[in-house]
């Protein structure tokens, strides 16, 4: 009998408190290599807290993590190119990164330009991030995570400032990249979303969160849109 693969992450009865208030309550969860997970739930349900908890745990392992927080974490005074290249800073020496800061290497320019083209940002390569709209900045942050070649991408509402068409494009790009990440192994992806249609269309596992508890954890084929509606009920 073939043993089950070891999970990338296992949380067991995890709890998180903020100002003496419990925001995650006895969360038990496993994350396996190659999974594409959508976190669903209304604002304040605990999606961001769960993503941060996953990030903290994985940061203490050998797995490389691509992180797209709601605040994006971009450097306003640097160009789009350099913000995206920052996703690979840890893969090169300090001297290499300094040279690339002053004289961008053609191979990085070509790769990043191609990535930006898929997000309709190819004309923004050398603009500073401060010159971009909120939606454009969001796409840059996603491009940085993809370019990082991380083992797992964690993204917190990465398409919230985008129209439906572009939102579908970037979510699809995140998940397609996870499939193409490596011939040896697939990249994992955990994305907090509000759009239930995106989750049902793109994810291979949906986790629903309500008042800090996981109340749904299943494959989209086993879930109907009606089953997702209670996640967004008002108290």
C-alpha positions in Angstrom: 0.0 0.0 0.0 1.5 3.4 -1.1 1.7 5.8 1.9 -0.1 9.1 1.7 2.2 12.0 0.8 3.3 14.2 3.6 1.4 17.5 3.7 3.2 20.8 3.1 1.4 22.1 6.2 -0.7 20.6 8.9 -2.7 22.8 11.4 -4.4 21.1 14.2 -6.9 22.9 16.4 -5.1 26.2 15.7 -6.4 29.3 17.4 -5.6 32.9 16.9 -6.5 35.8 19.3 -6.4 39.5 18.5 -6.9 41.9 21.4 -8.3 39.0 23.5 -10.9 38.2 20.9 -10.7 34.8 19.2 -10.5 35.3 15.4 -9.6 31.7 14.4 -11.2 28.9 16.4 -9.9 25.3 16.5 -8.9 25.3 12.8 -7.6 21.9 11.5 -6.3 21.9 8.0 -3.8 20.1 5.8 -2.3 21.6 2.6 -0.7 19.2 0.1 1.6 19.8 -2.8 0.0 20.9 -6.0 -3.4 21.9 -4.5 -5.2 25.0 -5.7 -7.4 26.2 -2.8 -9.9 29.0 -2.6 -10.8 30.5 0.7 -14.3 31.8 0.8 -16.2 33.8 3.4 -17.4 37.4 4.1 -15.1 40.1 5.3 -14.1 39.5 8.9 -14.7 35.8 8.7 -11.0 35.0 9.2 -9.7 34.4 5.7 -6.8 36.9 6.1 -5.9 35.6 9.5 -5.8 32.1 8.2 -3.6 33.1 5.3 -1.2 34.9 7.6 -1.1 31.8 9.9 -0.2 29.6 6.9 2.4 32.1 5.8 4.0 32.2 9.3 4.2 28.4 9.5 5.6 27.9 6.0 8.2 30.7 6.5 9.8 28.4 9.1 10.2 25.6 6.5 12.3 25.1 3.4 9.4 25.9 1.1 9.6 29.1 -0.8 6.5 31.2 -0.4 5.1 33.8 -2.8 3.0 36.2 -0.7 0.4 38.7 -2.0 -1.1 40.5 1.0 -4.0 43.0 0.7 -1.5 45.8 1.3 0.5 44.4 -1.6 4.0 45.2 -0.2 5.2 47.1 -3.3 8.0 49.7 -3.2 6.3 52.9 -4.6 9.6 54.6 -5.8 10.8 51.6 -7.7 9.8 50.6 -11.2 7.4 47.8 -12.0 10.3 45.8 -13.4 12.2 46.0 -10.1 9.2 45.3 -7.9 8.6 42.1 -9.8 12.2 41.2 -9.9 12.2 41.5 -6.1 10.4 38.1 -6.1 13.8 36.5 -6.9 16.2 38.5 -4.8 16.9 35.5 -2.6 17.9 33.4 -5.6 20.9 35.6 -6.5 23.9 37.2 -4.7 23.8 40.8 -3.4 26.3 41.9 -6.1 24.1 40.3 -8.8 21.0 42.1 -7.5 22.8 45.4 -7.3 24.0 45.1 -10.9 20.5 44.2 -12.0 19.2 47.2 -10.2 21.4 49.5 -12.2 21.6 47.6 -15.5 18.6 45.2 -15.8 19.7 41.9 -17.3 18.0 41.2 -20.7 16.8 37.8 -19.6 14.9 39.2 -16.7 13.5 42.1 -18.8 12.3 39.6 -21.4 10.7 37.3 -18.9 9.0 40.1 -16.9 7.8 41.8 -20.0 6.2 38.6 -21.2 4.5 38.2 -17.8 3.2 41.8 -17.9 1.9 41.3 -21.4 -0.6 38.7 -20.1 -1.8 41.3 -17.6 -2.1 44.2 -20.1 0.8 45.9 -18.3 3.5 45.6 -20.9 3.7 49.4 -21.4 4.3 50.0 -17.7 7.6 48.1 -17.3 9.7 51.1 -16.2 7.0 53.2 -14.6 7.3 53.6 -10.9 4.6 51.8 -8.9 3.4 55.2 -7.5 2.3 56.1 -11.1 -0.1 53.1 -11.3 -3.7 52.7 -10.4 -4.8 50.5 -7.6 -5.8 47.7 -10.0 -2.5 48.0 -11.9 -0.6 47.7 -8.6 -2.6 44.6 -7.7 -1.5 43.0 -11.0 2.1 43.9 -10.3 2.0 42.2 -6.9 0.5 39.1 -8.5 3.1 39.1 -11.2 5.8 39.3 -8.5 4.5 36.3 -6.8 4.3 34.3 -10.0 7.9 35.4 -11.0 9.2 34.3 -7.6 9.0 30.6 -8.6 7.7 29.9 -5.2 6.6 26.5 -4.0 3.4 27.9 -2.8 1.6 31.2 -3.5 -0.7 32.7 -0.8 -2.9 35.6 -2.1 -5.3 37.7 -0.1 -8.1 39.0 -2.3 -5.7 39.5 -5.2 -8.4 40.6 -7.7 -10.5 42.8 -5.5 -9.7 46.0 -7.5 -10.2 44.4 -10.9 -13.1 44.1 -13.3 -14.6 40.7 -13.9 -12.7 40.0 -17.1 -9.2 40.9 -15.7 -10.0 39.3 -12.3 -10.6 36.0 -14.2 -7.4 36.5 -16.2 -5.2 37.0 -13.2 -6.8 34.2 -11.1 -6.4 31.9 -14.0 -2.8 32.9 -14.5 -2.0 32.2 -10.9 -3.6 28.8 -11.1 -2.1 27.9 -14.5 1.3 28.9 -13.3 0.9 26.5 -10.4 0.3 23.7 -12.9 3.3 24.6 -15.0 5.7 25.4 -12.1 8.0 22.4 -12.5 8.2 19.1 -14.2 9.1 17.6 -10.8 6.3 19.0 -8.8 3.4 21.3 -9.0 3.1 24.6 -7.2 0.4 25.0 -4.5 -1.8 28.0 -4.4 -4.1 29.3 -1.6 -6.3 32.3 -2.6 -8.8 34.2 -0.5 -11.7 35.2 -2.8 -15.2 36.8 -2.6 -16.2 35.6 -6.0 -17.8 32.1 -5.6 -18.0 31.6 -9.4 -14.2 32.0 -9.7 -13.7 29.6 -6.8 -16.0 26.9 -8.4 -14.4 27.4 -11.8 -10.7 27.5 -10.9 -10.0 25.8 -7.6 -9.7 22.1 -6.8 -10.6 22.6 -3.2 -12.8 25.1 -1.5 -12.5 26.1 2.2 -15.4 28.1 3.6 -14.8 30.1 6.8 -17.5 31.6 9.0 -16.8 33.4 12.3 -13.3 32.0 12.5 -14.3 28.4 11.9 -13.8 26.2 8.9 -17.4 25.1 8.0 -16.7 23.8 4.5 -13.8 21.9 3.0 -14.5 20.0 -0.2 -13.9 19.6 -3.9 -16.0 22.0 -6.1 -17.6 19.1 -7.9 -19.3 18.3 -4.6 -20.5 21.9 -3.9 -23.4 23.9 -5.4 -23.6 27.7 -5.4 -26.5 27.4 -3.0 -24.2 25.8 -0.4 -21.9 28.8 -0.5 -24.6 31.4 0.1 -24.7 30.8 4.0 -21.0 31.9 4.1 -22.1 35.4 3.3 -25.2 35.6 5.5 -25.3 38.6 7.7 -25.3 38.0 11.5 
